[in-house]
Amino acid sequence: MQHNSIPLSVPNFCGNEKKYVDNAVETEWVSTAGAFIGQFEREMAKKLGAAQACACQSGTAGLHLCLRHFGIGAGDIVLVPTLTFIATVNAVMYQSAEPVFFDCDGHMCVNVDQVETYLACECRMEDGRTVDVKSGKTVKAVIPVHVFGDHCDMAHLMQLADQYHLFVIEDATESLGGTFSQGTYAGRPTGTVGHAGVFSFNGNKIITTGGGGMIVSDDEAAVNHIRYLSQQAKNDALYFVHEEYGYNYRMTNLQAALGLAQLEQLEHFVGVKRRNYHLYSELLTKCGYGKLLPFSCGTTNCWFYSFALNRPDAELRDKLIRYMNDQNIQVRPVWKLNHLQTPFQRFRAMDCGNALKFYDRVVNIPCSTNLTLEQISRVCQALLAFNA
Ligand SMILES: *Cc1c(COP(=O)(O)O)cnc(C)c1O
C-alpha cells in the first residue's frame, strides 16, 4: 500500500508482541508445543468466562473441528446464514453435510424467525431427531454468525435448538470482545452461549495471531476431544497410537505468543473501535445519500463499520467503491451471498430478500484500531464529497 493509502483493516502491534515472539524464537519453542499455547487458551477461557478453550490454526479449522466433534456428517443438514464469509459454509462441506441457507434480520445477522418457520413448517420430529420432510435428512446443527461484531438473537435461537435438538456452534470469529446487551444472555460474551463458540485471529480481526482460531465451550470433555482431534488424534507421544483420524490443526507457540500479547490489549481495541465508530457516525450525519448502519444497542465490539446507501443500488455501490479506491481508501462490499456462490447453488435457500438488499447497499469502510483522526476525517470528507 502507498504511504497515503488507508487500508480497510490491518493489525495493530503496540504491546508485548515482539517481546513474546522473541522469547518463542530464543527458546526455540516455535511449533505446536510450548508454554504460550496453553497460556493463551487459559487467558481466553478466563476472559470469556468459559470452562475451556482450544487454540487452533484458523477460525475455519475451529468450525470444522466443532462439526466433526458433534458428529455432523453425510445425510445431515446444517442451517447457515447466506450473509457470511464463505468459511462458515466450507466447514459444513468438509463434513459432507448439507447447508440450508437463511436470510438475515435488520442487523445482518441470521433471521431467527425464518429459522423457526422452517423448523415448524418444513420439518417433523422423528425419534428425537428433526427431519427435513422434503429431503428426509436430519437437521442437526445451526451456525449463527455474529456479523461484523453485532450479535444474533441467541435467546430465541437457543430456545429453538432446545426444542428441535440442534447443536449450536456460534461463529464468533468477528465478535471477540462483544457481549449480549439484553435479554436472557445480557452481559455474556458472544461465543459462549451455544454448545461451542469459535473465534478467529486472522490478520483483519480485532486481535490477530497472523492466522489462528480458538474454540470455547463450557463442555470440558468436548473441548478436550476437539484438542485431541486437532493434534492428529494422537493418544501418546511415544508409540503414536491413534483411536480416530484427526487433523493437523494445532496452533503454534509462535502464533500463541502473538495472540497473548494481542489479548492483553483487547479492551483497549474494543474502546478504540467504539470511539471511532461514533466519530464516523457523527461526521457522516450530514451525508445525503447514505449513513453508517447502527449496531444492536448495548455492548458490541464494533469490529467492522458498514456505510449503507439509503436505497439498494448495486451500480451506485460499485461507483462509490471505485471512487474511494481511486483516492487510496480501501472499501469493499459485503461478501457475495453464499446461496448464489457456484459450489452452493444446488442447496436449498429460503427467501433471502433482506440479505440481497444489504448486499446492494453496504460498503465497509476503514476500521483498523490504529486509524488516525486525520485518516477518519479524510474518509468522511471523501464520502461526503461523492456525487451520488
Ligand atoms: C474470518 C472469518 C471466518 C474464518 O476465520 P479464519 O481464521 O480466516 O479461518 C469465519 N467466518 C467469518 C464470518 C469470518 O469473518
PDBQT file of the ligand as one rigid body, heavy atoms in Angstrom, charges set to zero:
ROOT
HETATM    1  C1  LIG A 401     -12.750 -14.652   9.463  1.00  0.00    +0.000 C 
HETATM    2  C2  LIG A 401     -13.999 -15.428   9.425  1.00  0.00    +0.000 A 
HETATM    3  C3  LIG A 401     -14.014 -16.835   9.455  1.00  0.00    +0.000 A 
HETATM    4  C4  LIG A 401     -12.818 -17.709   9.322  1.00  0.00    +0.000 C 
HETATM    5  O1  LIG A 401     -11.739 -17.414  10.063  1.00  0.00    +0.000 OA
HETATM    6  P1  LIG A 401     -10.273 -17.780   9.533  1.00  0.00    +0.000 P 
HETATM    7  O2  LIG A 401      -9.469 -17.643  10.781  1.00  0.00    +0.000 OA
HETATM    8  O3  LIG A 401      -9.919 -16.785   8.486  1.00  0.00    +0.000 OA
HETATM    9  O4  LIG A 401     -10.300 -19.172   9.033  1.00  0.00    +0.000 OA
HETATM   10  C5  LIG A 401     -15.238 -17.490   9.503  1.00  0.00    +0.000 A 
HETATM   11  N1  LIG A 401     -16.390 -16.815   9.491  1.00  0.00    +0.000 NA
HETATM   12  C6  LIG A 401     -16.417 -15.471   9.432  1.00  0.00    +0.000 A 
HETATM   13  C7  LIG A 401     -17.741 -14.780   9.435  1.00  0.00    +0.000 C 
HETATM   14  C8  LIG A 401     -15.234 -14.729   9.375  1.00  0.00    +0.000 A 
HETATM   15  O5  LIG A 401     -15.267 -13.404   9.280  1.00  0.00    +0.000 OA
ENDROOT
TORSDOF 0
